[in-house]
Amino acid sequence: MTALEASGEVQTIDQEVDWQLEIGAVIRHSYDLCAPAPLFTNITDYQGTGFRVLGAPGATSKRSTPTWRARSSTTACSPTTTRTADVP
């Protein structure tokens, strides 16, 4: 999570969203736009519980350089990994 935030691959969404109707649609739209992964912090029925939802952290946004940046942060690879042979 820290690596994604540091590389600009997370977009925090503080506006209330419905877990049943909106989160999936926003994640899909973010993925389609190659946008940073949305981090929902204000989920209907879960306010004040500390629960958050991070959508599509393995997707690659337009900001990603190199292509493996988002994937590397979720697979313990270096952000500079460019070859599949380097993936554990």
Secondary structure, DSSP 8 states (H G I E B T S, - for coil): -HHHHHTT-EEEE-S-B-TTTTHHHHHHHHHHTT--EEEE--BTT-TTS---EE--TTS--TT-SSTTHHHHHHHT--TT---GGG--
